[in-house]
Amino acid sequence: MWFLTLLTWLAMLIQVVLLTLAVATGLFYLAELVEEYTSMSKRVITYMIYSTIGVYIGLFLFESMSISLIFAGITQQIFHLMLMRSFPHFIFSSVSFIGTAVLIVLNHYLAFSFFSDNWHQFTEVLAFFTICLWIVPFAFFISLSADDYTLPSTMNPAESARLLGNNSKDDLLSSYFNKKNKKVGLLSALKGAQEWVGLTFKNKKSF
């Protein structure tokens, strides 16, 4: 009996490892897609935001959801649209970014409070959290790496000023390459983890 139990735990460990690798591979692929197709990614995320607003309107019309939850959710999507103005550049000190972060926390609190007082099936709760609270912030999260690979000529004035800082002796191009040496984001983190594990993949191109 103990041997079968040991096999069960071993199988669960293998499944967890495989699931983790599958998620990491999927995130790596999505981050590379956003890096390569930044303009298309911007359109897709914008459509996702408008679709989420439509979902909130549908919840208001057809479900007995809390008015405060609906209002806070739509307000968060408006702040998401404000973030899209500088996509893929995210200025963490901007009003839109700070407002988005605050509203994410507030919306999670309102959602937990609502579903704790009003019983719903687990699948319905998971659907609300996935579509209304998680999908757009997750899209922004995997888009963080796109900022590291955007050419200086495509940057807006605010981003250029942020790169240059107060040092007037540096030109924008040199500041850009100095920034490139300090890459942050999901894709850079995944590549660093790949190098740490020791996995290397060679792309085979046929000409």
Backbone hydrogen bonds, N-H to C=O, Kabsch-Sander energy under -0.5 kcal/mol:
donor,donor_aa,acceptor,acceptor_aa,energy
5,T,1,M,-1.7
6,L,2,W,-2.1
7,L,3,F,-2.1
8,T,4,L,-2.0
9,W,5,T,-2.1
10,L,6,L,-2.1
11,A,7,L,-2.6
12,M,8,T,-2.2
13,L,9,W,-2.1
14,I,10,L,-2.1
15,Q,11,A,-2.4
16,V,12,M,-2.3
17,V,13,L,-2.2
18,L,14,I,-2.6
19,L,15,Q,-2.5
20,T,16,V,-2.4
21,L,17,V,-2.4
22,A,18,L,-2.3
23,V,19,L,-2.4
24,A,20,T,-2.6
25,T,21,L,-2.4
26,G,22,A,-2.3
27,L,23,V,-2.5
28,F,24,A,-2.3
29,Y,25,T,-2.3
30,L,26,G,-2.4
31,A,27,L,-2.6
32,E,28,F,-1.9
33,L,29,Y,-2.0
34,V,30,L,-2.4
35,E,31,A,-2.0
36,E,32,E,-2.2
37,Y,33,L,-2.8
41,S,37,Y,-2.2
42,K,38,T,-2.1
43,R,39,S,-1.8
44,V,40,M,-2.6
45,I,41,S,-2.6
46,T,42,K,-2.1
47,Y,43,R,-2.4
48,M,44,V,-2.1
49,I,45,I,-2.2
50,Y,46,T,-2.3
51,S,47,Y,-2.5
52,T,48,M,-2.2
53,I,49,I,-2.1
54,G,50,Y,-2.1
55,V,51,S,-2.0
56,Y,52,T,-2.3
57,I,53,I,-2.2
58,G,54,G,-2.3
59,L,55,V,-2.5
60,F,56,Y,-2.1
61,L,57,I,-2.1
62,F,58,G,-2.7
63,E,59,L,-1.6
65,M,59,L,-0.7
65,M,63,E,-1.6
70,I,66,S,-2.2
71,F,67,I,-2.8
72,A,68,S,-2.5
73,G,69,L,-1.9
74,I,70,I,-2.4
75,T,71,F,-2.3
76,Q,72,A,-2.0
77,Q,73,G,-1.7
78,I,74,I,-1.8
79,F,75,T,-1.9
80,H,76,Q,-1.9
81,L,77,Q,-2.1
82,M,78,I,-1.7
83,L,79,F,-1.9
84,M,80,H,-1.5
85,R,82,M,-1.0
86,S,83,L,-1.2
87,F,84,M,-0.7
89,H,86,S,-2.8
91,I,89,H,-0.5
92,F,90,F,-0.9
94,S,91,I,-2.0
98,I,94,S,-2.2
99,G,95,V,-2.8
100,T,96,S,-2.0
101,A,97,F,-2.3
102,V,98,I,-2.3
103,L,99,G,-2.4
104,I,100,T,-2.1
105,V,101,A,-1.6
106,L,102,V,-2.4
107,N,103,L,-3.0
108,H,104,I,-1.9
109,Y,105,V,-2.0
110,L,106,L,-2.6
111,A,107,N,-2.6
112,F,108,H,-2.6
113,S,109,Y,-2.3
114,F,110,L,-2.5
115,F,111,A,-2.6
116,S,112,F,-1.4
117,D,113,S,-1.2
118,N,114,F,-1.8
125,V,121,Q,-2.1
126,L,122,F,-2.7
127,A,123,T,-2.0
128,F,124,E,-2.1
129,F,125,V,-2.4
130,T,126,L,-2.5
131,I,127,A,-2.4
132,C,128,F,-2.4
133,L,128,F,-0.7
133,L,129,F,-1.1
134,W,129,F,-1.8
135,I,130,T,-1.9
138,F,134,W,-2.4
139,A,135,I,-1.8
140,F,136,V,-2.1
141,F,137,P,-2.2
142,I,138,F,-2.2
143,S,139,A,-0.6
144,L,141,F,-1.2
146,A,143,S,-0.9
147,D,143,S,-0.5
147,D,144,L,-0.9
148,D,145,S,-1.1
149,Y,146,A,-0.9
150,T,147,D,-0.8
154,T,151,L,-1.5
155,M,152,P,-1.6
160,S,156,N,-2.3
161,A,157,P,-2.5
162,R,158,A,-1.9
163,L,159,E,-2.0
164,L,160,S,-2.4
165,G,161,A,-2.5
167,N,164,L,-1.1
168,S,166,N,-1.1
170,D,167,N,-1.0
175,S,171,D,-1.9
176,Y,172,L,-2.1
177,F,173,L,-2.1
178,N,174,S,-2.0
179,K,175,S,-2.0
180,K,176,Y,-2.0
181,N,177,F,-1.1
182,K,179,K,-1.7
183,K,180,K,-0.6
186,L,141,F,-0.5
189,A,185,G,-2.0
190,L,186,L,-2.7
191,K,187,L,-2.4
192,G,188,S,-2.4
193,A,189,A,-2.3
194,Q,190,L,-2.3
195,E,191,K,-2.3
196,W,192,G,-2.2
197,V,193,A,-2.5
198,G,194,Q,-1.7
199,L,194,Q,-2.1
203,N,201,F,-0.5
204,K,202,K,-0.5
205,K,203,N,-0.6
207,F,205,K,-0.5
